[in-house]
Amino acid sequence: MFARALILVSPVFEKSMNQFSPSSLLQAPSVAAHRGARVAIISASWHQDIVHQARDAALAEFDRNGLPPSQVALFDVPGAFEIPLLARKLARSGRYDAIVACALVVNGGIYRHEFVTTAVIDGLMRVQLDTEVPVMSAVLTPRDFHDHEDHVSFFRAHFVKKGTEVARACLQTMAYLRSLASPTLATAQQAMPAVEEACH
């Protein structure tokens, strides 16, 4: 969601004007783009055998795209509810360019999972808005989860997919933010009002 929002608010420039176009933001970031970047992954310990599938898939996707495991710090917390506070402390430390949260919040039959999930997602959003460090979420709440082999196997595979997806979103978001802060884009943004006025 965060990556899509960044795409929507990014200014649109014609290549003929300044050699910058939205396609350059949509392209996969190069290996060099992540040199020196650091990411933290926070995982909840409940259903760890499932949750770590997302963590490990994210690590593999980062590595495939030039962000090696040595640049990714791993943290485990007791449950999903404990993730936002640690995310906030890590974001405020200035040591990380992005944070990824992984958890499985299941329905225990008393509807508590919905309140927990809302609190966690709201907390993660608040962290990234307050610190301007992107926080990506692979905190999932299935409608139905039963601790038997069929469901466990399904969600283990599903979390591999979600871990890959959240890593890609994280890489793209870091690249977008770096592009938005680049002198080339800043110059282009400053030139836009004059260009728009000339077009009227």
Beta strands, then each sheet from edge to edge (+ up, - down):
strand 1: 39-44
strand 2: 72-77
strand 3: 98-104
strand 4: 135-140
sheet 1: 2+ 1+ 3+ 4+
end
